[in-house]
Amino acid sequence: MNDSVYVGNAGKDAALDRGWLLGHFKDVGDPRHSEAVEIKWGVH
């Protein structure tokens, strides 16, 4: 699999970072690192 593609479970992954899935706060080497976009997961 390509290292720039991340496959996971949003509910489980978000629980590790207070709901955040993608953004500047992820490690630079992580495919979920982005300076341009932030995504937060929530269940209502």
C-alpha positions, 0 to 999 in steps of 0.5 A: 500500500502507498505510504501516503494513504491512511486506512483506519477507523474514524471512531477509534482513531479520533478517540486518540486525539480528542476527535481530530483526524487530520491537521497540522498537529499530526506528526509531519511523517503521518499521512494525516498531517496537513497545514491546509485542512483540519478534520474533526470526527464526532457522533451526535 
